Amino acid sequence: MTASERLLACNCFASRKAARLITKMYEDHLAGVGLTSTQFSILVYVDEVEAASMKDLAVTLAMERTSVIRALQPLARDGLVAIGPHAEDARRNVVRLTDAGRARLARAVPVWQAAQAEFELRFGTALAGQ
C-alpha cells in the first residue's frame, strides 16, 4: 500500500478533511457578516447563557482555553462582546454580548441558516440530523 493509499484509507484523515471542507462552506457564508464559524458559535452560546466563563466556552466549543481567548480578541476589539468580572466573583472573567454583538448575531442567523440549508442539500437531512 502506498503512502497516498494509506492516507486515503485513514479515517482520521478523512474526518479532518471533511471537517475542513464543511467549515469552509460555513465560513464562506459567514464572511459576508464578518464572522468566522467559531465566532458565530461563541456569539450564539453567549447570547443563550448571557454570561459565559472562559472555561464554559472552552468546554462547550470543545476548544483549548487559549484558542477561545484568540477567537474572542477580534470580537472584543470590534465591540461585539465585553469581557469583564463575574458579578459574584471578581476573580473570574465572563464574556457578555454587547448591543452590537446582538445586532451582528441577528444579521448572521439568516446567513447561518443558508449554510445549514446548503449542508442539507449537499449531504442530506438524515446526515445533518446526526
Secondary structure per residue as TSV (DSSP state, phi and psi in degrees):
chain	resnum	aa	ss	phi	psi
A	1	M	-	360.0	131.2
A	2	T	-	-78.0	167.5
A	3	A	H	-60.8	-41.6
A	4	S	H	-63.1	-40.6
A	5	E	H	-65.8	-40.5
A	6	R	H	-62.5	-42.1
A	7	L	H	-63.8	-45.6
A	8	L	H	-66.2	-26.0
A	9	A	H	-86.3	-7.2
A	10	C	-	-80.4	119.7
A	11	N	H	-63.1	-37.5
A	12	C	H	-63.1	-47.0
A	13	F	H	-59.8	-45.2
A	14	A	H	-62.0	-42.7
A	15	S	H	-69.9	-37.4
A	16	R	H	-67.4	-40.0
A	17	K	H	-63.5	-45.6
A	18	A	H	-60.7	-43.0
A	19	A	H	-61.9	-41.8
A	20	R	H	-63.6	-42.3
A	21	L	H	-66.6	-40.7
A	22	I	H	-66.9	-43.8
A	23	T	H	-59.5	-42.6
A	24	K	H	-60.5	-41.2
A	25	M	H	-60.7	-46.5
A	26	Y	H	-65.0	-41.6
A	27	E	H	-67.7	-33.1
A	28	D	H	-60.9	-40.5
A	29	H	H	-67.9	-49.7
A	30	L	H	-71.8	-19.0
A	31	A	G	-57.4	-30.9
A	32	G	G	-63.8	-21.3
A	33	V	G	-110.9	10.0
A	34	G	T	74.1	32.1
A	35	L	-	-129.0	151.8
A	36	T	-	-92.2	169.3
A	37	S	H	-64.3	-36.4
A	38	T	H	-65.7	-43.8
A	39	Q	H	-63.1	-39.9
A	40	F	H	-60.2	-45.9
A	41	S	H	-60.4	-40.8
A	42	I	H	-61.7	-47.9
A	43	L	H	-61.2	-42.3
A	44	V	H	-61.2	-48.3
A	45	Y	H	-66.0	-45.8
A	46	V	H	-65.0	-36.6
A	47	D	H	-61.5	-38.7
A	48	E	H	-71.0	-43.6
A	49	V	H	-96.0	-8.1
A	50	E	S	76.0	-43.2
A	51	A	S	-146.2	117.7
A	52	A	E	-116.6	134.7
A	53	S	E	-78.3	163.6
A	54	M	H	-60.2	-39.5
A	55	K	H	-63.9	-43.7
A	56	D	H	-58.3	-45.9
A	57	L	H	-62.7	-45.1
A	58	A	H	-61.4	-44.5
A	59	V	H	-67.9	-48.6
A	60	T	H	-62.3	-41.7
A	61	L	H	-91.0	0.5
A	62	A	T	53.7	52.2
A	63	M	-	-128.3	158.6
A	64	E	-	-71.2	148.7
A	65	R	H	-58.1	-39.8
A	66	T	H	-65.0	-34.4
A	67	S	H	-68.6	-36.8
A	68	V	H	-62.5	-45.4
A	69	I	H	-60.7	-43.7
A	70	R	H	-63.1	-37.9
A	71	A	H	-70.4	-30.7
A	72	L	H	-75.7	-28.4
A	73	Q	H	-54.5	-50.3
A	74	P	H	-67.6	-30.6
A	75	L	H	-65.4	-41.7
A	76	A	H	-68.7	-43.8
A	77	R	H	-57.4	-40.2
A	78	D	T	-84.9	3.2
A	79	G	T	75.7	21.5
A	80	L	S	-88.8	-25.9
A	81	V	E	-132.5	155.8
A	82	A	E	-119.3	133.6
A	83	I	E	-111.6	122.0
A	84	G	E	-157.4	-179.1
A	85	P	E	-67.0	146.9
A	86	H	-	-65.4	144.5
A	87	A	S	-60.9	-33.4
A	88	E	S	-104.3	-13.6
A	89	D	-	-144.2	95.2
A	90	A	T	-63.8	-12.9
A	91	R	T	-77.1	-19.4
A	92	R	S	-101.7	135.2
A	93	N	E	-93.9	145.0
A	94	V	E	-129.1	158.9
A	95	V	E	-108.3	132.5
A	96	R	E	-128.7	148.9
A	97	L	E	-77.1	141.5
A	98	T	-	-92.8	174.5
A	99	D	H	-60.3	-39.8
A	100	A	H	-64.0	-36.4
A	101	G	H	-65.6	-41.1
A	102	R	H	-65.3	-39.1
A	103	A	H	-66.1	-43.1
A	104	R	H	-64.5	-40.9
A	105	L	H	-62.6	-41.9
A	106	A	H	-60.9	-37.4
A	107	R	H	-71.7	-31.1
A	108	A	H	-80.0	-28.3
A	109	V	H	-58.7	-47.2
A	110	P	H	-63.5	-32.3
A	111	V	H	-67.5	-43.5
A	112	W	H	-62.3	-40.9
A	113	Q	H	-61.4	-36.0
A	114	A	H	-65.7	-39.0
A	115	A	H	-65.4	-40.6
A	116	Q	H	-59.8	-45.1
A	117	A	H	-63.6	-39.9
A	118	E	H	-64.2	-42.8
A	119	F	H	-58.3	-48.3
A	120	E	H	-65.0	-35.5
A	121	L	H	-65.5	-42.9
A	122	R	H	-73.5	-40.0
A	123	F	H	-115.7	-7.5
A	124	G	-	92.4	151.7
A	125	T	H	-74.2	-26.3
A	126	A	H	-64.8	-43.3
A	127	L	H	-69.2	-37.0
A	128	A	H	-63.8	-32.8
A	129	G	T	-78.8	-7.5
A	130	Q	-	-89.6	360.0
